[in-house]
Structures are given as C-alpha cells and as structure tokens.
Amino acid sequence: THATTMGVGKRVFDVKVENQTALANFDIFAEAGGNTALVKTLPVTIADGQLNVEFIHRVQNPTISAIELISTTTADTQA
C-alpha cells in the first residue's frame, strides 16, 4: 500500500548515470518529504551519444515522476 512506502527509510535507491553512481542510498522521502517536488542536478558527460540512467533497488522500488535534460556544451566554439 501507499503507506508502506511513505516515510524515511521506506523507499531507498541508487541512481547511476553513465555507469557512475550519482546518488547512493538515496532516500527520496528524507530528501523531499511527502508529495513535494525535488530537484537534483546531476552533471554528466555523454561520450557515446546516448544517456544511460539506472535506478537500483535498495528498499522498495525506485520511483520518479519526471526527468528534465538540459544540454550544455563546454566545447571551444572559436574558429
């Protein structure tokens, strides 16, 4: 039920981005509280043209509602 996944320590997971652990033992309720939006910024370099994101179960199942990708570049644009 919903009540079993609400509370500190009741939904914990890892987030891997491009095969690197970006968040370890992430307790979403401890970070965001109840039904509150939470923003995490996870900078990443994509070398192969494909973004790989994994959510790894620790306690209950990982849950997210949205992911926003913002492209940036650090390449030298001078000719």
Biopython code that builds the backbone (N, CA, C, O; Angstrom):
import numpy as np
from Bio.PDB.StructureBuilder import StructureBuilder

atoms = [
    (1, "THR", "N", (0.830, -1.191, 0.000)),
    (1, "THR", "CA", (0.000, 0.000, 0.000)),
    (1, "THR", "C", (0.867, 1.245, 0.000)),
    (1, "THR", "O", (2.075, 1.182, 0.229)),
    (2, "HIS", "N", (0.233, 2.371, -0.259)),
    (2, "HIS", "CA", (0.934, 3.655, -0.322)),
    (2, "HIS", "C", (1.611, 3.970, 1.017)),
    (2, "HIS", "O", (2.725, 4.494, 1.030)),
    (3, "ALA", "N", (0.968, 3.664, 2.122)),
    (3, "ALA", "CA", (1.507, 3.985, 3.444)),
    (3, "ALA", "C", (2.818, 3.259, 3.718)),
    (3, "ALA", "O", (3.656, 3.766, 4.464)),
    (4, "THR", "N", (3.009, 2.087, 3.133)),
    (4, "THR", "CA", (4.235, 1.342, 3.405)),
    (4, "THR", "C", (5.447, 1.931, 2.703)),
    (4, "THR", "O", (6.576, 1.566, 3.032)),
    (5, "THR", "N", (5.248, 2.835, 1.740)),
    (5, "THR", "CA", (6.372, 3.442, 1.040)),
    (5, "THR", "C", (6.578, 4.902, 1.421)),
    (5, "THR", "O", (7.490, 5.547, 0.903)),
    (6, "MET", "N", (5.757, 5.433, 2.309)),
    (6, "MET", "CA", (5.883, 6.818, 2.748)),
    (6, "MET", "C", (6.611, 6.855, 4.087)),
    (6, "MET", "O", (6.163, 6.253, 5.063)),
    (7, "GLY", "N", (7.710, 7.548, 4.125)),
    (7, "GLY", "CA", (8.447, 7.696, 5.366)),
    (7, "GLY", "C", (9.932, 7.480, 5.139)),
    (7, "GLY", "O", (10.345, 6.822, 4.184)),
    (8, "VAL", "N", (10.714, 8.041, 6.026)),
    (8, "VAL", "CA", (12.168, 7.931, 5.941)),
    (8, "VAL", "C", (12.563, 6.459, 6.001)),
    (8, "VAL", "O", (12.100, 5.712, 6.862)),
    (9, "GLY", "N", (13.421, 6.060, 5.077)),
    (9, "GLY", "CA", (13.934, 4.698, 5.040)),
    (9, "GLY", "C", (13.036, 3.687, 4.352)),
    (9, "GLY", "O", (13.379, 2.506, 4.288)),
    (10, "LYS", "N", (11.884, 4.126, 3.832)),
    (10, "LYS", "CA", (10.934, 3.182, 3.237)),
    (10, "LYS", "C", (11.015, 3.104, 1.718)),
    (10, "LYS", "O", (10.399, 2.221, 1.121)),
    (11, "ARG", "N", (11.760, 4.005, 1.075)),
    (11, "ARG", "CA", (11.983, 3.932, -0.374)),
    (11, "ARG", "C", (13.380, 4.486, -0.628)),
    (11, "ARG", "O", (13.586, 5.699, -0.666)),
    (12, "VAL", "N", (14.325, 3.585, -0.799)),
    (12, "VAL", "CA", (15.730, 3.952, -0.936)),
    (12, "VAL", "C", (16.287, 3.289, -2.197)),
    (12, "VAL", "O", (16.060, 2.102, -2.433)),
    (13, "PHE", "N", (17.014, 4.061, -3.003)),
    (13, "PHE", "CA", (17.586, 3.504, -4.219)),
    (13, "PHE", "C", (18.841, 4.255, -4.630)),
    (13, "PHE", "O", (19.099, 5.366, -4.167)),
    (14, "ASP", "N", (19.612, 3.634, -5.502)),
    (14, "ASP", "CA", (20.783, 4.274, -6.091)),
    (14, "ASP", "C", (20.399, 4.772, -7.481)),
    (14, "ASP", "O", (19.502, 4.230, -8.125)),
    (15, "VAL", "N", (21.091, 5.807, -7.925)),
    (15, "VAL", "CA", (20.926, 6.297, -9.289)),
    (15, "VAL", "C", (22.311, 6.285, -9.933)),
    (15, "VAL", "O", (23.252, 6.906, -9.439)),
    (16, "LYS", "N", (22.409, 5.563, -11.045)),
    (16, "LYS", "CA", (23.654, 5.534, -11.819)),
    (16, "LYS", "C", (23.409, 6.269, -13.134)),
    (16, "LYS", "O", (22.397, 6.056, -13.802)),
    (17, "VAL", "N", (24.350, 7.135, -13.490)),
    (17, "VAL", "CA", (24.288, 7.871, -14.742)),
    (17, "VAL", "C", (25.598, 7.609, -15.480)),
    (17, "VAL", "O", (26.684, 7.857, -14.957)),
    (18, "GLU", "N", (25.473, 7.103, -16.702)),
    (18, "GLU", "CA", (26.655, 6.749, -17.489)),
    (18, "GLU", "C", (27.587, 5.810, -16.700)),
    (18, "GLU", "O", (28.805, 5.987, -16.690)),
    (19, "ASN", "N", (26.990, 4.820, -16.049)),
    (19, "ASN", "CA", (27.698, 3.781, -15.289)),
    (19, "ASN", "C", (28.454, 4.306, -14.066)),
    (19, "ASN", "O", (29.305, 3.605, -13.519)),
    (20, "GLN", "N", (28.155, 5.511, -13.641)),
    (20, "GLN", "CA", (28.757, 6.087, -12.436)),
    (20, "GLN", "C", (27.652, 6.347, -11.418)),
    (20, "GLN", "O", (26.600, 6.878, -11.773)),
    (21, "THR", "N", (27.875, 5.983, -10.163)),
    (21, "THR", "CA", (26.874, 6.222, -9.130)),
    (21, "THR", "C", (26.777, 7.725, -8.875)),
    (21, "THR", "O", (27.733, 8.353, -8.419)),
    (22, "ALA", "N", (25.612, 8.287, -9.174)),
    (22, "ALA", "CA", (25.370, 9.716, -8.964)),
    (22, "ALA", "C", (24.710, 9.956, -7.613)),
    (22, "ALA", "O", (24.968, 10.976, -6.974)),
    (23, "LEU", "N", (23.860, 9.030, -7.167)),
    (23, "LEU", "CA", (23.215, 9.090, -5.859)),
    (23, "LEU", "C", (23.256, 7.686, -5.262)),
    (23, "LEU", "O", (22.766, 6.736, -5.873)),
    (24, "ALA", "N", (23.834, 7.553, -4.082)),
    (24, "ALA", "CA", (23.913, 6.259, -3.412)),
    (24, "ALA", "C", (22.979, 6.261, -2.209)),
    (24, "ALA", "O", (22.941, 7.218, -1.435)),
    (25, "ASN", "N", (22.226, 5.172, -2.065)),
    (25, "ASN", "CA", (21.294, 5.033, -0.945)),
    (25, "ASN", "C", (20.417, 6.277, -0.807)),
    (25, "ASN", "O", (20.243, 6.813, 0.288)),
    (26, "PHE", "N", (19.877, 6.717, -1.923)),
    (26, "PHE", "CA", (19.059, 7.919, -1.975)),
    (26, "PHE", "C", (17.697, 7.637, -1.341)),
    (26, "PHE", "O", (16.935, 6.803, -1.830)),
    (27, "ASP", "N", (17.406, 8.332, -0.262)),
    (27, "ASP", "CA", (16.134, 8.194, 0.452)),
    (27, "ASP", "C", (15.261, 9.373, 0.036)),
    (27, "ASP", "O", (15.368, 10.469, 0.585)),
    (28, "ILE", "N", (14.408, 9.126, -0.932)),
    (28, "ILE", "CA", (13.636, 10.213, -1.533)),
    (28, "ILE", "C", (12.716, 10.905, -0.518)),
    (28, "ILE", "O", (12.527, 12.119, -0.592)),
    (29, "PHE", "N", (12.152, 10.162, 0.411)),
    (29, "PHE", "CA", (11.271, 10.772, 1.400)),
    (29, "PHE", "C", (12.061, 11.649, 2.372)),
    (29, "PHE", "O", (11.594, 12.721, 2.758)),
    (30, "ALA", "N", (13.252, 11.202, 2.769)),
    (30, "ALA", "CA", (14.092, 12.007, 3.664)),
    (30, "ALA", "C", (14.494, 13.320, 2.991)),
    (30, "ALA", "O", (14.628, 14.346, 3.658)),
    (31, "GLU", "N", (14.686, 13.286, 1.681)),
    (31, "GLU", "CA", (15.084, 14.484, 0.932)),
    (31, "GLU", "C", (13.914, 15.417, 0.643)),
    (31, "GLU", "O", (14.031, 16.633, 0.794)),
    (32, "ALA", "N", (12.773, 14.838, 0.220)),
    (32, "ALA", "CA", (11.672, 15.664, -0.272)),
    (32, "ALA", "C", (10.488, 15.744, 0.669)),
    (32, "ALA", "O", (9.648, 16.632, 0.521)),
    (33, "GLY", "N", (10.399, 14.851, 1.624)),
    (33, "GLY", "CA", (9.213, 14.809, 2.469)),
    (33, "GLY", "C", (8.079, 14.125, 1.742)),
    (33, "GLY", "O", (8.318, 13.188, 0.979)),
    (34, "GLY", "N", (6.868, 14.557, 1.951)),
    (34, "GLY", "CA", (5.689, 13.943, 1.328)),
    (34, "GLY", "C", (5.652, 14.146, -0.170)),
    (34, "GLY", "O", (6.674, 13.987, -0.839)),
    (35, "ASN", "N", (4.520, 14.487, -0.700)),
    (35, "ASN", "CA", (4.355, 14.686, -2.136)),
    (35, "ASN", "C", (4.861, 16.063, -2.546)),
    (35, "ASN", "O", (4.082, 16.941, -2.917)),
    (36, "THR", "N", (6.169, 16.235, -2.475)),
    (36, "THR", "CA", (6.814, 17.501, -2.772)),
    (36, "THR", "C", (7.809, 17.303, -3.904)),
    (36, "THR", "O", (8.529, 16.306, -3.925)),
    (37, "ALA", "N", (7.859, 18.221, -4.829)),
    (37, "ALA", "CA", (8.829, 18.140, -5.920)),
    (37, "ALA", "C", (10.236, 18.286, -5.364)),
    (37, "ALA", "O", (10.480, 19.057, -4.435)),
    (38, "LEU", "N", (11.143, 17.541, -5.942)),
    (38, "LEU", "CA", (12.547, 17.596, -5.550)),
    (38, "LEU", "C", (13.373, 17.728, -6.814)),
    (38, "LEU", "O", (13.165, 16.986, -7.774)),
    (39, "VAL", "N", (14.307, 18.664, -6.824)),
    (39, "VAL", "CA", (15.166, 18.873, -7.981)),
    (39, "VAL", "C", (16.579, 18.448, -7.607)),
    (39, "VAL", "O", (17.133, 18.912, -6.611)),
    (40, "LYS", "N", (17.152, 17.569, -8.408)),
    (40, "LYS", "CA", (18.546, 17.156, -8.252)),
    (40, "LYS", "C", (19.251, 17.474, -9.555)),
    (40, "LYS", "O", (18.737, 17.149, -10.626)),
    (41, "THR", "N", (20.410, 18.098, -9.492)),
    (41, "THR", "CA", (21.207, 18.383, -10.672)),
    (41, "THR", "C", (22.372, 17.410, -10.692)),
    (41, "THR", "O", (23.177, 17.366, -9.762)),
    (42, "LEU", "N", (22.452, 16.631, -11.763)),
    (42, "LEU", "CA", (23.491, 15.617, -11.893)),
    (42, "LEU", "C", (24.241, 15.848, -13.198)),
    (42, "LEU", "O", (23.862, 15.292, -14.228)),
    (43, "PRO", "N", (25.303, 16.662, -13.176)),
    (43, "PRO", "CA", (26.057, 16.919, -14.408)),
    (43, "PRO", "C", (26.691, 15.619, -14.917)),
    (43, "PRO", "O", (27.168, 14.797, -14.135)),
    (44, "VAL", "N", (26.685, 15.455, -16.225)),
    (44, "VAL", "CA", (27.231, 14.238, -16.816)),
    (44, "VAL", "C", (27.776, 14.540, -18.200)),
    (44, "VAL", "O", (27.252, 15.397, -18.912)),
    (45, "THR", "N", (28.819, 13.840, -18.570)),
    (45, "THR", "CA", (29.347, 13.923, -19.923)),
    (45, "THR", "C", (28.933, 12.664, -20.660)),
    (45, "THR", "O", (29.148, 11.552, -20.178)),
    (46, "ILE", "N", (28.341, 12.842, -21.828)),
    (46, "ILE", "CA", (27.898, 11.714, -22.640)),
    (46, "ILE", "C", (28.866, 11.583, -23.807)),
    (46, "ILE", "O", (28.944, 12.464, -24.663)),
    (47, "ALA", "N", (29.603, 10.475, -23.834)),
    (47, "ALA", "CA", (30.624, 10.279, -24.855)),
    (47, "ALA", "C", (30.110, 9.513, -26.069)),
    (47, "ALA", "O", (30.679, 9.633, -27.154)),
    (48, "ASP", "N", (29.048, 8.730, -25.907)),
    (48, "ASP", "CA", (28.602, 7.849, -26.986)),
    (48, "ASP", "C", (27.291, 8.282, -27.626)),
    (48, "ASP", "O", (26.727, 7.537, -28.428)),
    (49, "GLY", "N", (26.787, 9.478, -27.290)),
    (49, "GLY", "CA", (25.557, 9.962, -27.877)),
    (49, "GLY", "C", (24.292, 9.404, -27.254)),
    (49, "GLY", "O", (23.196, 9.691, -27.735)),
    (50, "GLN", "N", (24.414, 8.617, -26.199)),
    (50, "GLN", "CA", (23.251, 8.006, -25.541)),
    (50, "GLN", "C", (23.381, 8.156, -24.034)),
    (50, "GLN", "O", (24.396, 7.772, -23.453)),
    (51, "LEU", "N", (22.355, 8.713, -23.400)),
    (51, "LEU", "CA", (22.333, 8.866, -21.949)),
    (51, "LEU", "C", (21.824, 7.582, -21.312)),
    (51, "LEU", "O", (20.733, 7.114, -21.639)),
    (52, "ASN", "N", (22.603, 7.013, -20.408)),
    (52, "ASN", "CA", (22.218, 5.800, -19.691)),
    (52, "ASN", "C", (21.968, 6.142, -18.228)),
    (52, "ASN", "O", (22.849, 6.647, -17.533)),
    (53, "VAL", "N", (20.745, 5.856, -17.773)),
    (53, "VAL", "CA", (20.359, 6.103, -16.388)),
    (53, "VAL", "C", (19.809, 4.797, -15.820)),
    (53, "VAL", "O", (18.969, 4.152, -16.446)),
    (54, "GLU", "N", (20.277, 4.409, -14.646)),
    (54, "GLU", "CA", (19.791, 3.201, -13.972)),
    (54, "GLU", "C", (19.302, 3.568, -12.573)),
    (54, "GLU", "O", (19.907, 4.393, -11.889)),
    (55, "PHE", "N", (18.211, 2.949, -12.163)),
    (55, "PHE", "CA", (17.684, 3.103, -10.814)),
    (55, "PHE", "C", (17.798, 1.740, -10.148)),
    (55, "PHE", "O", (17.203, 0.768, -10.612)),
    (56, "ILE", "N", (18.560, 1.665, -9.060)),
    (56, "ILE", "CA", (18.882, 0.383, -8.433)),
    (56, "ILE", "C", (18.152, 0.259, -7.107)),
    (56, "ILE", "O", (18.326, 1.075, -6.202)),
    (57, "HIS", "N", (17.338, -0.770, -7.011)),
    (57, "HIS", "CA", (16.511, -1.074, -5.845)),
    (57, "HIS", "C", (17.372, -1.300, -4.599)),
    (57, "HIS", "O", (18.345, -2.053, -4.637)),
    (58, "ARG", "N", (17.011, -0.652, -3.515)),
    (58, "ARG", "CA", (17.589, -0.914, -2.180)),
    (58, "ARG", "C", (16.445, -1.284, -1.233)),
    (58, "ARG", "O", (16.420, -2.390, -0.694)),
    (59, "VAL", "N", (15.503, -0.365, -1.030)),
    (59, "VAL", "CA", (14.318, -0.601, -0.206)),
    (59, "VAL", "C", (13.114, -0.188, -1.040)),
    (59, "VAL", "O", (13.056, 0.941, -1.526)),
    (60, "GLN", "N", (12.162, -1.083, -1.210)),
    (60, "GLN", "CA", (11.014, -0.874, -2.103)),
    (60, "GLN", "C", (11.531, -0.625, -3.518)),
    (60, "GLN", "O", (12.692, -0.915, -3.805)),
    (61, "ASN", "N", (10.711, -0.108, -4.383)),
    (61, "ASN", "CA", (11.122, 0.148, -5.761)),
    (61, "ASN", "C", (11.419, 1.627, -5.974)),
    (61, "ASN", "O", (10.751, 2.483, -5.394)),
    (62, "PRO", "N", (12.419, 1.934, -6.802)),
    (62, "PRO", "CA", (12.693, 3.332, -7.126)),
    (62, "PRO", "C", (11.467, 3.976, -7.753)),
    (62, "PRO", "O", (10.684, 3.316, -8.436)),
    (63, "THR", "N", (11.310, 5.268, -7.516)),
    (63, "THR", "CA", (10.212, 5.995, -8.150)),
    (63, "THR", "C", (10.669, 7.400, -8.510)),
    (63, "THR", "O", (11.346, 8.070, -7.730)),
    (64, "ILE", "N", (10.289, 7.828, -9.698)),
    (64, "ILE", "CA", (10.492, 9.202, -10.133)),
    (64, "ILE", "C", (9.263, 9.602, -10.931)),
    (64, "ILE", "O", (8.546, 8.742, -11.442)),
    (65, "SER", "N", (9.020, 10.878, -11.040)),
    (65, "SER", "CA", (7.872, 11.354, -11.811)),
    (65, "SER", "C", (8.297, 12.040, -13.096)),
    (65, "SER", "O", (7.524, 12.083, -14.053)),
    (66, "ALA", "N", (9.502, 12.576, -13.139)),
    (66, "ALA", "CA", (9.944, 13.276, -14.335)),
    (66, "ALA", "C", (11.458, 13.414, -14.335)),
    (66, "ALA", "O", (12.106, 13.443, -13.289)),
    (67, "ILE", "N", (11.995, 13.498, -15.537)),
    (67, "ILE", "CA", (13.412, 13.797, -15.731)),
    (67, "ILE", "C", (13.492, 14.911, -16.768)),
    (67, "ILE", "O", (12.864, 14.826, -17.823)),
    (68, "GLU", "N", (14.260, 15.952, -16.471)),
    (68, "GLU", "CA", (14.482, 17.025, -17.431)),
    (68, "GLU", "C", (15.951, 17.000, -17.831)),
    (68, "GLU", "O", (16.835, 16.991, -16.975)),
    (69, "LEU", "N", (16.202, 16.990, -19.116)),
    (69, "LEU", "CA", (17.557, 17.023, -19.641)),
    (69, "LEU", "C", (17.830, 18.396, -20.216)),
    (69, "LEU", "O", (17.051, 18.914, -21.015)),
    (70, "ILE", "N", (18.939, 18.980, -19.805)),
    (70, "ILE", "CA", (19.333, 20.283, -20.312)),
    (70, "ILE", "C", (20.723, 20.129, -20.921)),
    (70, "ILE", "O", (21.682, 19.807, -20.220)),
    (71, "SER", "N", (20.825, 20.356, -22.198)),
    (71, "SER", "CA", (22.079, 20.209, -22.906)),
    (71, "SER", "C", (22.929, 21.460, -22.719)),
    (71, "SER", "O", (22.456, 22.586, -22.876)),
    (72, "THR", "N", (24.168, 21.238, -22.387)),
    (72, "THR", "CA", (25.136, 22.330, -22.304)),
    (72, "THR", "C", (26.371, 21.884, -23.079)),
    (72, "THR", "O", (26.538, 20.702, -23.380)),
    (73, "THR", "N", (27.209, 22.821, -23.388)),
    (73, "THR", "CA", (28.438, 22.462, -24.087)),
    (73, "THR", "C", (29.599, 23.215, -23.478)),
    (73, "THR", "O", (29.465, 24.369, -23.072)),
    (74, "THR", "N", (30.720, 22.563, -23.420)),
    (74, "THR", "CA", (31.952, 23.218, -22.950)),
    (74, "THR", "C", (32.976, 23.276, -24.070)),
    (74, "THR", "O", (34.120, 23.672, -23.847)),
    (75, "ALA", "N", (32.575, 22.885, -25.273)),
    (75, "ALA", "CA", (33.486, 22.873, -26.421)),
    (75, "ALA", "C", (33.883, 24.297, -26.795)),
    (75, "ALA", "O", (33.092, 25.232, -26.673)),
    (76, "ASP", "N", (35.099, 24.438, -27.244)),
    (76, "ASP", "CA", (35.593, 25.728, -27.717)),
    (76, "ASP", "C", (34.931, 26.032, -29.052)),
    (76, "ASP", "O", (35.095, 25.277, -30.010)),
    (77, "THR", "N", (34.184, 27.128, -29.127)),
    (77, "THR", "CA", (33.447, 27.452, -30.343)),
    (77, "THR", "C", (34.191, 28.444, -31.233)),
    (77, "THR", "O", (33.657, 28.872, -32.256)),
    (78, "GLN", "N", (35.399, 28.812, -30.863)),
    (78, "GLN", "CA", (36.171, 29.736, -31.693)),
    (78, "GLN", "C", (36.755, 28.987, -32.897)),
    (78, "GLN", "O", (37.187, 27.840, -32.780)),
    (79, "ALA", "N", (36.760, 29.657, -34.051)),
    (79, "ALA", "CA", (37.299, 29.031, -35.262)),
    (79, "ALA", "C", (38.804, 29.136, -35.298)),
    (79, "ALA", "O", (39.433, 28.664, -36.244)),
]
sb = StructureBuilder()
sb.init_structure("model")
sb.init_model(0)
sb.init_chain("A")
sb.init_seg("    ")
for serial, (resi, resn, name, xyz) in enumerate(atoms, 1):
    if name == "N":
        sb.init_residue(resn, " ", resi, " ")
    sb.init_atom(name, np.array(xyz, "f"), 0.0, 1.0, " ", f" {name:<3s}", serial, name[0])
structure = sb.get_structure()
